[in-house]
Amino acid sequence: MASVNGVEVELGDWPTPQLAVVRELLRQRAAELGHLPDGADDRATEQAIERTLAEDVAVPDADDASCRRYYEANRKRYRSGDLVCARHILFQITPGAPVPQISAHAEKLLKELRARPDHFADVAREFSNCPSAEHGGNLGQLQRGETVAEFDKAIFEDNTTGILPKLVTTRHGFHIIAIDERIEGKELPYELVRAEVAAELKRKSEARALSQYVQVLAANARIEGVALDAASSPLVQ
């Protein structure tokens, strides 16, 4: 069990103990600012936290020079028609679900499948909580931006094929992912992707700002039972 300023935190409801503590820090900050009414349900709490972050965390837009530098350093990311043929097994996280047990089960199956990848379809049909389970976990051809950010990053960040070596965590749960084929597209000129580059830089700035914000909250809080650092503050999951 962990606590934040004397308030106990239920760790089992979150993918990581650190995320549970971060959420409680933000909940308390929202209450401090008067954004959180007494007896608020989960939805009202999330809305209060979003309002708090919007008011407390300033994220500047990237200027054109910064965008151009980032584009030149990452030209391979800005292509048209990049496709990945992928399969996955989803271990869904729902309110009240025993997250540590689900994670341990997913890790165990990942290890087994890395040794025997030909069993992927059978395992997907038996254990995946995604409709794709009916088809052995097959997601077909995916383009950039078609899946949630964490999944998208995992399948497009390099040229890896086969079963990825680590679980991928998203807001839906834990995923075992297999990359069957990569089909490269064509490089796009800066003028066509300027807005996309700016959005990416803003996401990175937001992640840094949020991490720094949590560090400040944590430094002024009494946290027991969990070690919290900048790397364990995934506020935008």
C-alpha positions in Angstrom: 0.0 0.0 0.0 1.2 3.5 -0.8 0.0 6.9 0.4 0.2 10.6 -0.7 0.0 13.2 2.1 -1.6 10.5 4.3 -4.2 9.4 1.7 -4.0 5.7 0.9 -3.6 4.9 -2.8 -5.0 1.6 -4.3 -2.1 0.4 -6.5 -3.9 -2.5 -8.0 -6.2 -0.4 -10.1 -3.3 1.0 -12.3 -0.7 -0.5 -14.7 2.1 0.8 -12.4 2.3 1.9 -8.8 4.0 5.2 -10.0 1.0 6.0 -12.2 -1.4 5.5 -9.3 0.7 7.9 -7.2 0.8 10.5 -9.9 -2.9 10.3 -10.3 -3.4 10.9 -6.6 -1.0 13.9 -6.7 -3.0 15.4 -9.5 -6.3 14.7 -7.7 -5.2 16.5 -4.6 -3.9 19.4 -6.7 -7.3 19.7 -8.4 -9.0 19.6 -5.0 -6.6 22.3 -3.7 -7.6 24.6 -6.6 -11.3 24.1 -6.0 -11.9 22.1 -9.2 -13.0 18.9 -7.5 -16.3 18.9 -5.6 -16.8 16.6 -2.6 -18.0 13.1 -3.6 -16.9 13.5 -7.2 -17.0 10.3 -9.3 -14.2 9.0 -11.6 -15.4 11.0 -14.6 -15.7 14.3 -12.6 -12.2 13.6 -11.1 -10.7 13.1 -14.6 -12.3 16.3 -15.8 -11.0 18.2 -12.8 -7.5 16.9 -13.4 -7.6 17.9 -17.1 -8.7 21.4 -16.1 -5.9 21.6 -13.5 -3.3 20.5 -16.1 -4.6 23.0 -18.7 -4.3 25.8 -16.2 -1.1 24.9 -14.4 1.0 23.5 -17.3 2.0 25.9 -20.1 3.1 24.2 -23.3 4.5 26.6 -26.0 4.1 26.0 -29.7 7.2 25.1 -31.7 8.5 27.8 -34.0 9.3 27.1 -37.7 13.0 26.9 -37.2 12.6 24.2 -34.5 10.2 22.3 -36.7 12.6 22.4 -39.7 15.5 21.1 -37.5 13.4 18.3 -36.2 12.2 17.4 -39.7 15.8 17.3 -41.1 16.9 15.1 -38.2 13.9 12.7 -38.6 13.1 12.7 -42.3 12.5 8.9 -42.3 9.5 9.4 -39.9 7.7 11.6 -42.4 6.7 9.3 -45.2 3.5 8.6 -47.1 2.2 5.1 -47.2 4.4 3.4 -44.6 2.5 0.2 -43.7 3.0 -2.5 -41.0 1.3 -5.9 -41.1 0.8 -6.7 -37.4 -0.9 -9.0 -35.0 -1.5 -8.5 -31.3 -2.8 -10.1 -28.1 -4.6 -7.7 -25.8 -4.8 -8.2 -22.1 -7.5 -5.6 -21.2 -7.4 -3.5 -18.1 -10.8 -2.7 -16.7 -11.7 -0.9 -13.4 -11.0 -3.2 -10.5 -9.0 -5.7 -12.6 -6.0 -7.3 -10.8 -3.3 -5.5 -12.8 -0.2 -7.2 -11.4 -1.7 -10.6 -12.1 -2.7 -9.6 -15.6 0.8 -8.2 -16.3 2.5 -11.3 -15.0 0.3 -13.6 -17.1 1.0 -11.5 -20.2 4.8 -11.5 -19.5 4.7 -15.3 -19.1 2.9 -15.8 -22.4 5.2 -13.3 -24.2 8.2 -15.4 -23.0 6.6 -18.6 -24.3 5.7 -17.0 -27.6 9.2 -15.6 -28.2 10.3 -19.3 -27.9 7.5 -20.7 -30.0 6.1 -17.9 -32.3 4.1 -20.4 -34.3 1.6 -20.6 -31.4 0.7 -16.9 -31.6 -2.6 -17.3 -33.4 -3.8 -20.0 -30.9 -2.8 -17.9 -27.9 -4.6 -14.9 -29.4 -7.8 -16.9 -29.9 -7.7 -18.1 -26.3 -6.6 -15.1 -24.4 -6.9 -11.8 -26.3 -9.6 -9.4 -25.3 -9.7 -7.8 -28.8 -12.2 -8.7 -31.5 -9.1 -9.6 -33.6 -8.7 -12.7 -31.5 -11.2 -14.4 -33.8 -8.6 -14.0 -36.6 -5.6 -15.0 -34.5 -4.9 -11.4 -33.5 -4.5 -10.2 -37.0 -4.8 -6.4 -37.4 -4.1 -6.3 -41.1 -2.1 -3.4 -42.6 -1.8 -0.4 -40.3 -0.7 3.1 -41.2 0.8 5.7 -38.9 -1.9 7.3 -36.6 -4.4 4.5 -36.9 -3.7 3.2 -33.4 -3.2 4.8 -30.0 0.1 6.7 -29.6 1.9 4.0 -27.5 1.0 1.2 -29.9 1.8 3.4 -33.0 5.3 4.2 -31.6 6.0 0.5 -30.8 5.2 -0.7 -34.3 6.8 2.2 -36.3 9.8 3.2 -34.2 12.3 0.9 -36.0 12.6 -1.9 -38.5 12.0 -4.8 -36.1 10.0 -7.7 -37.4 8.7 -10.7 -35.4 7.3 -10.7 -31.9 8.4 -7.5 -30.0 10.6 -8.3 -27.0 8.5 -6.3 -24.5 4.9 -5.8 -23.6 3.4 -2.6 -25.0 1.2 -0.7 -22.4 -1.6 1.5 -23.6 -4.8 2.8 -21.9 -6.5 -0.4 -23.1 -4.1 -2.7 -21.3 -1.0 -4.8 -22.2 -0.3 -6.0 -25.7 1.9 -8.7 -27.2 2.7 -7.5 -30.7 4.0 -9.4 -33.7 5.3 -7.5 -36.8 4.9 -9.7 -39.9 5.9 -7.3 -42.6 6.9 -3.6 -43.3 6.1 -1.8 -46.5 8.0 1.5 -46.9 6.4 4.6 -48.3 7.9 7.7 -49.8 9.5 10.7 -48.0 7.3 13.8 -47.9 8.6 17.4 -48.2 8.6 19.6 -45.2 5.9 21.8 -46.5 3.4 19.0 -46.5 4.2 17.8 -43.0 4.9 21.0 -41.1 1.7 20.7 -39.1 2.5 17.1 -38.2 6.0 18.1 -37.1 4.7 20.9 -35.0 2.2 18.6 -33.3 4.9 16.1 -32.5 7.2 18.7 -31.0 4.3 20.0 -28.9 3.6 16.5 -27.6 7.3 16.2 -26.6 7.2 19.6 -24.9 4.0 18.6 -23.1 5.6 15.4 -21.9 8.6 17.3 -20.5 6.4 19.9 -18.9 4.1 17.4 -17.3 7.1 15.4 -16.0 8.6 18.6 -14.5 5.2 19.5 -13.0 4.8 16.2 -11.3 8.4 16.5 -9.9 7.4 19.8 -8.3 4.2 18.3 -6.9 6.1 15.3 -5.6 8.8 17.4 -4.0 6.2 19.2 -1.9 4.2 16.1 -1.0 4.7 13.3 1.5 4.8 10.1 -0.6 5.2 6.7 1.1 5.4 3.2 -0.3 6.4 4.1 -3.9 9.6 5.7 -5.4 8.6 8.3 -7.9 10.9 9.8 -10.5 10.6 11.7 -13.8 10.8 8.6 -15.9 7.8 7.0 -14.1 5.3 9.8 -14.7 3.4 8.7 -17.8 0.7 11.4 -17.6 -0.4 11.1 -21.2 -1.1 7.4 -21.5 
